[in-house]
Amino acid sequence: MPKRHPLDVVIIGAGVVGAAIAYYAARSGLSVAVVDRGPVAGGTTGAGEGNLLVSDKEAGPELDLALLSAGLWRELAAVLPQEIEYEAKGGLVVAPDEASLKALRDFAEGQRAAGVEALEAGVRELEPHLAPGPAGGFLYPQDAQVQPAQAAARLLAASGASVHLGEEVTGILTGPGGVRGVRTRGGELLAPAVVNAAGTWGGRIAELAGVSLPVLPRRGFVLVTEPLPRVVRHKVYAADYIADVASGSAALQSSAVVEGTPSGPVLIGATRERVGFDRSLSVEALRRLATQAAALFPVLADVRILRTYHGFRPYLPDHLPAIGPDPRVPGLLHACGHEGAGIGLAPATGVLIAAALTGTEPPLPLAPFHPARFAGDAAR
């Protein structure tokens, strides 16, 4: 890409996706700036659990992206400081009855064909504190976890990008040839490419460029317990969580995802509901999480909850992120709409965007993630 400005690319968003793009773009030799209206990881990333999952994805483009990212996260864990708390703990999906177990077997068969390690396992042997009664489950050794805010900060620092925090983007600068940069409340950042990595606010950034991207917020809550001995060894969830992830319903959905952390507290998610940017506390959502977690792990029934937090997942109607160049505005690229999988999918997204910026062959086809796919065939 010819250099017309001191910068090659401006990335809007200092969450983990924007940080990963900055990291891989800089490694490709590009001069990068990252701008965010808040702090590093101040949006969805900072409200995440740090899940790096392949277990909840059926065979298809998102799973391919997750598998690529899983390998990249392992590489990053070897070169980034230990503060990212990368932990290859594995995931355990629990089936409460034989019908659910059969459905999990069918689901796992498709995943294995795509390269996933899915092992039918005795769940009580792997998690002694599980409630009695599950028919069985599947162990996913490739599932892992990071501390998301630290991961974003370390990726951003390692990129060497110039970082502009507390600067809201108020306009996308364009000219006859396409994008020229961005305008912020602090001035202009000029570059021939702009990446929209604004997460839940990705639709609003797209509007600044005169295009539509139907990103919607999907609220979710997490409970944090007092520090405990390692009573939960893996990332454990019931099989109905997979259906919740794939659902397009706006109503409150909840299915407990329970995991221990290296520092002791147990994290309990996950709820989903589309209520706009309503930040009010939902007692019903918290009640459901606590009840479902105690049903999975009775040992948690009398444990104190120290705090709760919530955030907004960037939801797109077909549950696939928008990744790649936008043909409607030359020089504009999108990297948003990952919903609850953005932390896990961040490195692969960074590699794909870096390939698009440098005109090199991407490791995966970009077509399934085409940013203009919601605008109809005329936009392609």
C-alpha positions as CSV (number, residue, x, y, z in Angstrom):
1,M,0.0,0.0,0.0
2,P,1.6,3.3,-1.0
3,K,2.3,5.8,1.8
4,R,0.5,9.1,1.3
5,H,0.6,10.1,5.0
6,P,2.9,9.5,7.9
7,L,0.4,6.9,9.0
8,D,-0.7,3.8,7.0
9,V,-3.8,3.0,9.1
10,V,-5.9,4.4,11.9
11,I,-7.7,1.9,14.0
12,I,-10.8,3.0,15.9
13,G,-11.1,1.0,19.1
14,A,-8.6,0.1,21.8
15,G,-10.3,-3.1,22.8
16,V,-8.7,-6.5,22.2
17,V,-9.7,-6.6,18.6
18,G,-8.3,-3.2,17.8
19,A,-5.1,-4.1,19.8
20,A,-4.7,-7.3,17.9
21,I,-5.1,-5.5,14.5
22,A,-2.5,-2.9,15.6
23,Y,-0.1,-5.7,16.6
24,Y,-0.3,-7.7,13.4
25,A,-0.4,-4.6,11.2
26,A,2.7,-3.2,12.8
27,R,4.4,-6.6,12.4
28,S,3.6,-6.3,8.7
29,G,5.5,-3.1,8.5
30,L,2.7,-0.6,8.7
31,S,2.7,2.7,10.6
32,V,-0.3,2.5,13.0
33,A,-2.4,4.8,15.2
34,V,-5.1,3.6,17.5
35,V,-7.8,6.0,18.7
36,D,-10.5,5.4,21.4
37,R,-12.9,7.7,23.1
38,G,-12.1,5.9,26.4
39,P,-9.3,3.9,28.0
40,V,-7.8,0.7,26.7
41,A,-10.3,-2.1,27.0
42,G,-12.9,0.4,28.2
43,G,-15.8,-1.3,26.4
44,T,-16.8,-4.9,25.8
45,T,-13.3,-6.2,26.3
46,G,-13.1,-5.0,29.9
47,A,-16.5,-6.6,30.7
48,G,-15.5,-10.0,29.3
49,E,-14.5,-13.2,31.0
50,G,-11.6,-13.8,28.6
51,N,-13.1,-16.9,26.9
52,L,-11.1,-18.5,24.0
53,L,-13.6,-21.1,22.9
54,V,-13.9,-23.5,20.1
55,S,-16.4,-25.7,22.0
56,D,-19.5,-23.6,21.4
57,K,-19.1,-23.2,17.6
58,E,-20.5,-25.4,15.0
59,A,-18.4,-26.3,11.9
60,G,-18.3,-23.3,9.6
61,P,-16.5,-19.9,9.1
62,E,-16.6,-18.8,12.8
63,L,-15.1,-22.1,13.9
64,D,-12.4,-21.8,11.3
65,L,-11.7,-18.3,12.7
66,A,-11.6,-19.7,16.3
67,L,-9.2,-22.5,15.4
68,L,-6.8,-20.1,13.7
69,S,-7.1,-17.8,16.7
70,A,-6.5,-20.6,19.2
71,G,-3.1,-21.3,17.6
72,L,-2.2,-17.6,17.5
73,W,-3.1,-17.2,21.2
74,R,-0.7,-20.0,22.0
75,E,2.0,-18.2,20.1
76,L,1.2,-14.9,21.8
77,A,1.3,-16.5,25.2
78,A,4.9,-17.5,24.6
79,V,6.0,-13.9,23.7
80,L,3.8,-11.6,25.8
81,P,4.3,-11.1,29.5
82,Q,2.6,-13.5,32.0
83,E,0.2,-10.8,33.0
84,I,-2.3,-11.9,30.2
85,E,-2.9,-15.0,32.4
86,Y,-3.2,-17.3,29.4
87,E,-4.5,-20.6,30.8
88,A,-5.1,-23.7,28.6
89,K,-7.7,-25.1,31.0
90,G,-9.9,-26.8,28.5
91,G,-13.7,-26.6,28.3
92,L,-16.2,-29.2,29.6
93,V,-19.7,-29.2,28.1
94,V,-22.2,-31.1,30.3
95,A,-25.2,-33.0,29.1
96,P,-28.0,-33.3,31.7
97,D,-29.8,-36.2,29.9
98,E,-29.3,-38.8,27.2
99,A,-31.1,-36.7,24.6
100,S,-28.7,-33.8,25.2
101,L,-25.8,-36.1,25.1
102,K,-26.8,-37.5,21.7
103,A,-27.1,-34.0,20.4
104,L,-23.7,-33.2,21.7
105,R,-22.2,-36.2,20.0
106,D,-23.7,-35.1,16.7
107,F,-22.4,-31.6,17.3
108,A,-18.9,-32.8,18.2
109,E,-18.8,-35.0,15.1
110,G,-19.1,-32.0,12.8
111,Q,-16.5,-30.1,14.9
112,R,-14.0,-32.9,14.7
113,A,-14.2,-32.9,10.9
114,A,-13.1,-29.2,11.1
115,G,-10.1,-29.9,13.3
116,V,-11.5,-29.6,16.8
117,E,-10.4,-32.0,19.6
118,A,-13.7,-33.2,21.2
119,L,-13.4,-36.0,23.6
120,E,-16.4,-37.7,25.2
121,A,-15.6,-37.9,28.9
122,G,-16.7,-38.9,32.4
123,V,-17.6,-35.5,33.8
124,R,-17.4,-36.3,37.5
125,E,-13.9,-37.6,37.1
126,L,-12.9,-34.3,35.5
127,E,-14.9,-32.1,37.9
128,P,-15.4,-33.9,41.2
129,H,-17.6,-31.0,42.6
130,L,-20.2,-31.3,39.8
131,A,-23.7,-32.1,40.9
132,P,-24.6,-35.8,40.5
133,G,-26.8,-36.8,37.6
134,P,-25.4,-35.6,34.3
135,A,-25.6,-38.2,31.5
136,G,-22.1,-37.3,30.3
137,G,-20.2,-34.6,28.4
138,F,-17.4,-33.6,26.1
139,L,-14.0,-32.2,27.0
140,Y,-12.5,-29.6,24.6
141,P,-8.7,-29.3,25.3
142,Q,-8.3,-26.4,22.9
143,D,-10.5,-24.1,25.0
144,A,-8.5,-21.6,27.0
145,Q,-8.7,-18.2,28.8
146,V,-6.9,-14.9,29.1
147,Q,-7.3,-11.8,31.3
148,P,-8.9,-9.7,28.5
149,A,-8.0,-6.2,29.6
150,Q,-4.4,-7.1,30.2
151,A,-4.2,-9.0,26.9
152,A,-5.5,-5.9,25.1
153,A,-3.0,-3.6,26.9
154,R,0.0,-5.9,26.2
155,L,-0.9,-6.4,22.6
156,L,-1.2,-2.6,22.1
157,A,2.1,-1.9,23.9
158,A,3.9,-4.6,21.9
159,S,2.5,-3.1,18.6
160,G,4.4,0.2,19.1
161,A,1.4,2.0,17.7
162,S,0.7,5.6,18.6
163,V,-2.3,5.5,20.9
164,H,-4.8,8.3,21.3
165,L,-7.1,7.7,24.3
166,G,-10.0,9.8,25.4
167,E,-10.4,11.1,21.8
168,E,-13.8,10.5,20.3
169,V,-13.9,10.1,16.6
170,T,-16.4,12.6,15.2
171,G,-15.9,12.0,11.5
172,I,-14.4,9.8,8.8
173,L,-12.4,12.0,6.4
174,T,-12.9,11.0,2.7
175,G,-12.0,12.4,-0.6
176,P,-12.2,11.4,-4.3
177,G,-10.0,8.4,-3.7
178,G,-11.8,7.2,-0.6
179,V,-10.7,7.4,3.1
180,R,-8.2,10.1,4.1
181,G,-8.3,9.5,7.9
182,V,-10.4,10.5,10.9
183,R,-11.4,13.6,12.8
184,T,-11.4,13.6,16.6
185,R,-12.2,16.2,19.1
186,G,-8.4,16.6,19.4
187,G,-7.7,17.1,15.7
188,E,-7.2,14.9,12.6
189,L,-5.3,11.7,12.1
190,L,-4.5,11.2,8.4
191,A,-4.1,7.8,6.8
192,P,-5.3,6.1,3.6
193,A,-7.0,3.3,5.6
194,V,-9.3,3.4,8.6
195,V,-10.4,0.2,10.5
196,N,-13.6,0.2,12.4
197,A,-12.9,-1.9,15.5
198,A,-15.3,-0.1,17.7
199,G,-17.2,-3.2,18.9
200,T,-20.7,-2.5,20.0
201,W,-20.4,1.0,18.6
202,G,-19.3,-0.2,15.2
203,G,-22.6,0.7,13.6
204,R,-22.2,4.3,14.7
205,I,-18.7,4.5,13.3
206,A,-20.0,3.0,10.0
207,E,-22.6,5.7,9.9
208,L,-19.9,8.4,10.1
209,A,-18.6,7.0,6.8
210,G,-22.0,7.0,5.3
211,V,-22.6,3.2,5.3
212,S,-24.8,0.9,7.3
213,L,-23.7,-2.0,9.6
214,P,-26.5,-3.4,11.8
215,V,-24.4,-3.9,15.0
216,L,-26.7,-4.1,18.1
217,P,-25.7,-4.3,21.8
218,R,-26.5,-7.6,23.6
219,R,-26.2,-7.1,27.3
220,G,-24.6,-9.7,29.6
221,F,-23.9,-10.1,33.3
222,V,-21.1,-11.9,35.2
223,L,-20.9,-12.8,38.8
224,V,-17.5,-12.9,40.7
225,T,-17.2,-15.0,43.9
226,E,-14.9,-14.7,46.8
227,P,-11.5,-16.4,46.3
228,L,-11.7,-20.1,46.6
229,P,-9.5,-23.2,46.3
230,R,-9.6,-24.6,42.8
231,V,-13.0,-26.2,43.0
232,V,-13.7,-25.7,39.3
233,R,-10.8,-27.0,37.1
234,H,-12.1,-26.3,33.6
235,K,-14.5,-23.9,31.9
236,V,-17.7,-25.7,32.5
237,Y,-21.1,-25.1,31.0
238,A,-24.4,-26.9,30.2
239,A,-25.2,-27.9,26.7
240,D,-28.0,-25.4,26.4
241,Y,-25.4,-22.6,26.4
242,I,-24.6,-23.4,22.8
243,A,-28.2,-22.8,21.8
244,D,-28.2,-19.5,23.6
245,V,-25.1,-18.3,21.7
246,A,-26.8,-19.1,18.4
247,S,-30.1,-17.6,19.3
248,G,-31.3,-14.3,17.8
249,S,-33.9,-13.7,20.5
250,A,-34.0,-10.3,22.2
251,A,-35.4,-11.8,25.4
252,L,-33.3,-12.6,28.5
253,Q,-31.5,-15.9,28.1
254,S,-29.2,-17.5,30.7
255,S,-27.1,-20.6,30.9
256,A,-24.4,-20.9,33.5
257,V,-20.7,-20.9,32.4
258,V,-18.6,-21.5,35.5
259,E,-14.8,-21.3,35.7
260,G,-12.1,-20.8,38.2
261,T,-9.3,-18.3,37.9
262,P,-5.6,-18.4,38.9
263,S,-6.2,-15.7,41.5
264,G,-9.1,-17.7,43.2
265,P,-12.5,-16.1,42.4
266,V,-14.9,-18.1,40.3
267,L,-16.5,-16.4,37.3
268,I,-20.1,-17.1,36.6
269,G,-21.8,-16.1,33.3
270,A,-23.6,-15.9,31.0
271,T,-26.8,-14.0,30.2
272,R,-27.9,-12.5,26.9
273,E,-30.6,-9.9,26.1
274,R,-31.1,-7.1,23.7
275,V,-32.1,-4.0,25.7
276,G,-30.2,-1.3,23.8
277,F,-27.5,0.3,26.0
278,D,-29.5,0.0,29.2
279,R,-27.0,-0.3,32.0
280,S,-29.4,-0.9,34.8
281,L,-29.0,-3.9,37.0
282,S,-31.2,-6.9,36.3
283,V,-31.9,-8.8,39.5
284,E,-33.6,-11.5,37.5
285,A,-30.5,-12.1,35.4
286,L,-28.3,-12.3,38.5
287,R,-30.8,-14.7,40.2
288,R,-30.8,-17.0,37.2
289,L,-27.0,-17.1,37.0
290,A,-26.6,-17.9,40.7
291,T,-29.3,-20.6,40.6
292,Q,-27.9,-22.3,37.5
293,A,-24.3,-22.2,38.8
294,A,-25.3,-23.8,42.1
295,A,-27.3,-26.4,40.2
296,L,-24.1,-27.3,38.3
297,F,-21.8,-27.0,41.3
298,P,-23.6,-27.3,44.7
299,V,-20.4,-26.3,46.5
300,L,-21.1,-22.8,45.2
301,A,-24.5,-22.5,46.9
302,D,-23.1,-20.9,50.1
303,V,-20.2,-19.0,48.5
304,R,-20.3,-15.2,48.7
305,I,-20.6,-13.1,45.5
306,L,-18.2,-10.2,45.9
307,R,-19.3,-8.3,42.8
308,T,-21.1,-8.3,39.5
309,Y,-20.3,-6.6,36.3
310,H,-21.9,-6.3,32.9
311,G,-21.3,-5.1,29.3
312,F,-22.6,-5.3,25.8
313,R,-21.7,-7.8,23.2
314,P,-21.6,-6.5,19.6
315,Y,-24.3,-8.5,17.9
316,L,-24.9,-9.0,14.1
317,P,-28.0,-10.8,12.9
318,D,-26.2,-13.8,11.3
319,H,-23.8,-14.2,14.3
320,L,-20.7,-13.6,12.2
321,P,-18.4,-10.7,12.6
322,A,-17.8,-8.1,9.9
323,I,-14.2,-8.4,8.8
324,G,-12.5,-6.8,5.8
325,P,-12.7,-3.9,3.4
326,D,-16.0,-2.2,2.8
327,P,-16.4,-1.8,-1.0
328,R,-18.8,1.1,-0.5
329,V,-16.0,3.3,0.9
330,P,-12.5,2.6,-0.4
331,G,-10.0,2.5,2.4
332,L,-12.6,1.7,5.1
333,L,-12.3,-1.7,6.8
334,H,-14.5,-3.2,9.5
335,A,-13.5,-5.6,12.3
336,C,-16.5,-5.7,14.7
337,G,-19.7,-7.6,15.5
338,H,-17.9,-10.6,17.1
339,E,-20.6,-10.7,19.8
340,G,-19.3,-12.7,22.8
341,A,-16.4,-14.2,20.9
342,G,-14.3,-11.1,20.3
343,I,-11.5,-11.9,22.7
344,G,-11.1,-15.4,21.4
345,L,-11.3,-14.3,17.7
346,A,-9.1,-11.2,18.1
347,P,-5.8,-12.6,16.8
348,A,-7.2,-14.1,13.7
349,T,-9.1,-10.9,13.0
350,G,-5.9,-9.0,13.3
351,V,-4.1,-11.3,10.9
352,L,-7.0,-11.1,8.3
353,I,-7.1,-7.3,8.5
354,A,-3.3,-7.0,8.3
355,A,-3.5,-9.1,5.1
356,A,-6.2,-6.9,3.6
357,L,-4.1,-3.8,4.4
358,T,-1.0,-5.1,2.8
359,G,-2.7,-6.9,-0.1
360,T,-1.3,-10.3,0.9
361,E,-3.2,-13.6,0.8
362,P,-5.2,-14.1,4.0
363,P,-5.1,-17.5,5.8
364,L,-8.9,-17.8,5.6
365,P,-11.4,-16.6,3.0
366,L,-12.9,-13.2,3.9
367,A,-16.1,-13.8,2.0
368,P,-18.2,-15.1,4.9
369,F,-17.4,-11.9,6.9
370,H,-18.1,-9.4,4.1
371,P,-19.0,-6.1,5.8
372,A,-21.6,-5.2,3.1
373,R,-23.4,-8.5,3.2
374,F,-26.4,-7.0,5.0
375,A,-26.9,-4.3,2.3
376,G,-27.9,-6.8,-0.4
377,D,-26.3,-7.9,-3.7
378,A,-26.2,-4.3,-5.0
379,A,-23.6,-3.4,-2.4
380,R,-21.2,-6.2,-3.2
